[in-house]
Amino acid sequence: MQVILAEVRGFCAGVQRAIDIVELALARFGAPIFVRHEIVHNRHVVDRLRAKGVRFVEDLSEVPAGSVAIFSAHGVSRAVEDEAGRRSLKVIDATCPLVTRVHRDGSRFSDQGCDVVLIGHAGHPEVEGTVGRMDGPVHLISTVDDVARLEVSNPGRVAYITQTTLSVDDARAIIEALRRRFPAIVGPDIAEICYATQNRQRAVAELAARVDVVLVVGARNSSNSNRLREIAEARGVPAYLVEDPAALRPHMVEGAERVGITAGASAPDDLVMGLIEALNAYGRVELSVLPGVHEDIHFKLPTQLA
């Protein structure tokens, strides 16, 4: 079995920063440390931190007053920040800087009196946090068909922003539809979607052209991992989301001579290596690597931990 591994895969700078923040906070303040929501969408990462004394909560009411509270990489609304202040929590913000940029763009457009169209997926914590950053009208859409149903207060004052983990191809099509319907619309260039999202999506598209099946290491609630699977499938290649090596099933690789492997931005590399090892049960593995761009981006830590 030929296994081709995407070089561009796994942890991005925002995820690595968020995990580093939790680890450093544990070292500096001691357990327990409270994290609102999963720090990143990966059960294995969360379980490893939980074993060290991190407590994950969905609501700040679960955090004792005065405790250390970390906001996840997905970001939070202004209301959550205000609640943390009222409860005298020692907040450390692990929001990915690229998500923070989306917050700034949305707030700026909203302050300019625009109806803001947020392209994203309902229920995702990044989307909930972004919506909660704006005071004016916000319209959440996720498909081209949603554009036709949009009702805005002034078609001449419309702006758009995007969730960072979208399919770049889908986002581009939605933005084009928005521009056709609202010629005066303003918003960031498609290139401003997260660099890691774009790099991993380009890599999986190239991988899909070379293999019989694609395995994406990632959690089911990971938006960027699901997009990788969808991109491979859109190119006519069977693709499966594999949470860890134990989730590999024979039917996923049955009859496949060439298997491609990549990983979502919140999947640790030891899971990828474990999956390659698990494939040995189906025949001798010949491993090669699909070259890709070299990511050398590092985000600064919060001032409390720098």
C-alpha positions in Angstrom: 0.0 0.0 0.0 1.4 3.4 -1.0 0.6 6.0 1.7 1.1 9.7 0.7 1.2 12.1 3.7 0.5 15.8 3.2 3.4 17.8 4.5 1.0 20.7 5.3 -1.2 19.2 8.0 -2.1 19.3 11.6 -1.5 22.0 14.2 -1.6 25.6 12.9 0.0 28.5 14.8 -3.3 29.5 16.4 -4.0 26.1 17.8 -0.4 25.7 19.0 -0.6 29.1 20.7 -3.8 28.1 22.4 -2.4 24.9 23.8 0.8 26.6 24.9 -1.3 29.2 26.7 -3.1 26.5 28.8 0.2 24.7 29.5 1.9 27.9 30.6 -1.0 29.0 32.7 -0.9 25.6 34.5 2.8 26.1 35.2 2.3 29.7 36.4 -0.9 29.5 38.4 -1.3 25.8 39.2 -4.4 23.6 38.8 -7.3 24.0 38.4 -7.3 26.2 35.3 -10.7 26.8 33.8 -11.2 26.9 30.0 -14.4 28.1 28.4 -15.4 25.6 25.7 -12.9 23.1 24.3 -9.6 24.9 23.8 -9.5 23.4 20.3 -11.8 20.9 18.7 -10.0 17.7 19.4 -10.9 15.2 22.2 -7.4 13.9 22.6 -5.9 17.3 23.2 -8.7 18.1 25.6 -8.4 14.8 27.5 -4.6 15.3 27.9 -5.1 18.8 29.3 -7.9 17.6 31.6 -5.6 15.0 33.0 -3.2 17.8 34.0 -5.9 19.7 36.0 -7.7 21.7 33.3 -11.5 22.0 33.7 -13.5 22.7 30.6 -16.8 24.5 31.0 -19.5 25.8 28.7 -20.6 28.6 30.9 -18.7 31.0 33.1 -21.2 30.4 35.9 -19.3 27.1 36.4 -16.1 29.0 37.2 -15.5 30.1 40.9 -15.1 33.8 41.3 -11.5 35.0 41.1 -10.3 31.9 39.3 -8.1 31.8 36.1 -10.3 31.5 33.1 -9.0 31.0 29.5 -11.1 31.8 26.4 -10.7 29.1 23.7 -9.1 29.7 20.3 -12.5 30.2 18.7 -13.1 33.5 20.5 -16.0 34.8 22.6 -18.7 37.5 22.4 -18.4 40.8 24.2 -21.1 39.6 26.6 -18.9 36.7 27.8 -16.0 39.2 28.4 -18.3 41.4 30.4 -19.5 38.5 32.5 -15.9 37.5 33.3 -15.2 41.1 34.4 -18.3 41.1 36.7 -17.2 37.9 38.3 -13.6 39.1 38.8 -12.1 36.2 36.8 -8.5 36.3 35.8 -8.9 36.1 32.1 -6.3 34.9 29.6 -7.5 35.2 26.0 -6.4 32.3 23.7 -8.5 33.5 20.8 -6.6 32.9 17.5 -5.3 36.3 16.3 -6.8 35.6 12.9 -10.2 35.2 14.5 -9.6 38.5 16.4 -9.0 40.1 13.0 -12.4 39.0 11.8 -13.9 40.5 15.0 -12.2 43.8 14.3 -13.4 43.8 10.7 -17.0 43.0 11.7 -17.0 45.7 14.5 -15.6 48.3 12.1 -18.2 47.6 9.4 -21.0 47.5 12.0 -19.8 50.9 13.5 -19.9 52.3 9.9 -23.6 51.6 9.8 -23.4 48.5 7.6 -25.5 45.4 7.7 -22.9 42.7 8.2 -23.2 39.4 6.4 -21.3 36.7 8.2 -20.5 33.7 6.0 -20.2 30.7 8.4 -21.9 27.8 10.1 -24.6 28.3 12.7 -23.8 26.9 16.1 -20.0 27.0 15.7 -18.4 28.8 18.6 -16.3 31.1 16.4 -19.5 32.3 14.7 -21.3 32.8 18.0 -18.4 34.8 19.3 -18.1 36.9 16.1 -21.9 37.7 16.1 -21.6 38.8 19.7 -19.0 41.4 18.8 -21.2 43.6 16.7 -23.9 46.1 17.7 -25.7 46.4 14.4 -27.6 43.9 12.2 -25.8 40.7 11.5 -27.0 38.1 8.9 -25.5 34.6 9.0 -25.4 32.7 5.7 -23.7 29.4 4.7 -24.7 28.8 1.1 -25.1 30.6 -2.2 -28.9 30.0 -2.0 -29.0 32.0 1.3 -27.9 35.1 -0.6 -31.2 35.3 -2.5 -33.1 35.3 0.8 -31.2 38.1 2.5 -33.1 41.1 3.6 -31.0 44.1 4.6 -32.0 47.6 5.8 -30.0 49.4 3.1 -28.6 47.5 0.0 -26.0 50.3 -0.4 -24.6 49.7 3.1 -23.7 46.0 3.3 -20.4 44.3 4.3 -19.3 40.7 4.7 -16.9 38.8 6.8 -16.1 35.1 6.9 -15.5 32.3 9.5 -11.8 31.4 9.3 -12.3 27.6 8.7 -14.6 27.7 5.6 -14.0 26.0 2.4 -12.2 28.6 0.3 -14.1 27.5 -2.8 -17.5 27.8 -1.1 -16.6 31.1 0.4 -15.5 32.5 -3.0 -18.8 31.4 -4.6 -20.9 33.0 -1.8 -18.9 36.3 -2.0 -19.4 36.4 -5.8 -23.2 35.9 -5.3 -23.2 38.7 -2.7 -21.4 41.0 -5.1 -23.9 40.3 -7.8 -26.8 41.1 -5.5 -25.2 44.0 -3.6 -22.7 45.7 -6.0 -21.7 48.2 -3.3 -20.8 45.5 -0.8 -17.4 45.7 1.0 -15.4 43.0 2.7 -11.9 41.4 3.0 -10.2 39.7 0.1 -10.7 35.9 0.0 -7.0 35.6 0.7 -7.7 36.8 4.3 -9.4 33.5 5.2 -7.0 31.8 7.6 -3.6 31.0 5.9 -3.6 27.5 7.5 -7.1 26.8 6.2 -6.0 27.7 2.7 -2.7 25.7 2.9 -4.4 22.6 4.1 -7.2 22.8 1.6 -4.8 23.3 -1.3 -2.8 20.3 -0.1 -5.8 18.0 0.2 -6.9 18.9 -3.3 -3.5 18.0 -4.7 -3.5 14.8 -2.6 -6.9 13.8 -3.9 -5.6 13.9 -7.4 -2.9 11.3 -6.6 -4.7 8.7 -4.4 -7.6 6.3 -4.3 -8.9 7.4 -0.9 -8.2 10.2 1.6 -8.1 9.8 5.3 -8.5 13.1 7.3 -7.4 12.9 10.9 -9.7 15.2 12.9 -12.6 15.4 15.2 -16.2 15.3 14.0 -16.9 18.8 15.5 -13.8 20.3 13.8 -15.0 22.6 11.0 -11.7 22.7 9.2 -11.3 18.9 9.3 -14.8 18.4 7.8 -13.9 20.9 5.0 -10.8 18.8 4.1 -13.0 15.7 3.8 -15.5 17.6 1.7 -12.9 19.0 -0.6 -11.5 15.5 -1.3 -14.9 14.1 -2.0 -15.8 17.0 -4.3 -12.9 15.8 -6.5 -14.4 12.4 -6.8 -12.3 10.6 -4.2 -13.8 8.7 -1.2 -12.7 10.5 2.0 -13.2 9.7 5.6 -12.8 11.6 8.8 -10.8 9.4 11.2 -10.7 10.7 14.8 -7.8 8.5 15.8 -6.1 5.2 14.7 -8.8 3.1 16.5 -11.4 4.6 14.3 -9.9 3.1 11.1 -12.2 0.6 9.5 -11.4 -2.0 6.8 -13.9 -0.7 4.3 -12.2 2.7 4.3 -9.1 1.4 2.5 -10.5 -1.8 0.9 -9.1 -2.1 -2.6 -7.0 1.1 -2.3 -3.5 1.0 -3.6 -2.7 4.6 -2.8 -4.0 6.2 0.4 -3.6 9.9 1.2 -3.5 11.2 4.7 -3.8 14.7 6.1 -5.0 16.2 9.4 -7.1 19.1 10.5 -5.5 22.1 12.2 -6.4 20.8 15.7 -5.2 17.2 15.3 -1.9 16.3 17.0 0.7 14.6 14.8 1.0 11.5 17.0 -2.5 10.6 15.9 -1.3 10.8 12.3 1.7 8.6 12.9 -0.5 6.2 14.8 -2.9 6.0 11.8 0.1 5.2 9.5 1.1 2.4 11.9 -2.5 1.0 11.9 -2.4 0.8 8.1 0.3 -1.8 8.4 -2.4 -4.3 9.3 -3.7 -4.0 5.7 -0.3 -4.6 4.0 3.2 -3.3 3.9 3.1 0.5 3.8 5.4 2.5 1.5 5.3 6.0 2.9 6.1 9.2 0.9 5.4 12.8 1.6 3.5 15.3 -0.6 5.7 18.5 -0.4 3.9 21.7 0.5 4.5 25.2 1.7 6.6 25.6 4.8 4.6 27.3 7.6 6.9 29.3 9.9 4.3 31.5 11.6 4.2 32.1 15.4 1.8 34.2 17.3 2.7 36.2 20.3 1.5 35.0 23.7 -0.8 37.1 25.9 1.0 39.7 28.1 0.2 37.6 31.3 2.3 34.8 30.0 4.9 36.4 27.7 
